[in-house]
Amino acid sequence: MLKKIIVLFSTSFLLLACNATGPKFTQFEALDTNQANVYIYRPWAMLDGAASPTIQIDGKDNFDLSNGGYKVISLKPGKHKLTVKEGAFMSNWRAGEMNIEHKFEANKNYFVRLSAELTDVGSYGGVTSVSGNYSFALIKESYALNELKETKKN
């Protein structure tokens, strides 16, 4: 029994430690007439909750995205490639590399959601199998705003 309590406590601590810890999203940041604001966010999810995958902009590591977190980046107008990939040491992000290439316009907000949705859990004897769907995509502002309200700055 004590062993189960220790495992449960350790797992809970690990999940909470990997969540975004900044201030909660409240409003959009001011737009620069010569830049595009890109909100990259990850709604909280149990699947790969302790992972912090790396977000790359045009092939260069930019930041690690925590579970339930968001970050706003400013980009010059033009075509850019956004990539999500396995993060730093012990990230344990299981999804493969995912990319978005898009032509961003100045003085506009864009919203990119990274999600991990648990679809199935099974157990046979001592072996547990967990599966899910991952996505990295541009999202409409109306959908993103509702989800961003539940995230914290990365």
Secondary structure, DSSP 4 states (H G I P E B T S, - for coil): -HHHHHHHHHHHHHHHHTB--SPBP-SPPPPPTT-EEEEEE----STTTT--PEEEETTEEEEE--BTEEEEEEE-SEEEEEEEE--STT----S--EEEEEEE-TT-EEEEEEEEEEEEEEEETTEEEEEEEEEEEE--HHHHHHHHTT-EE-
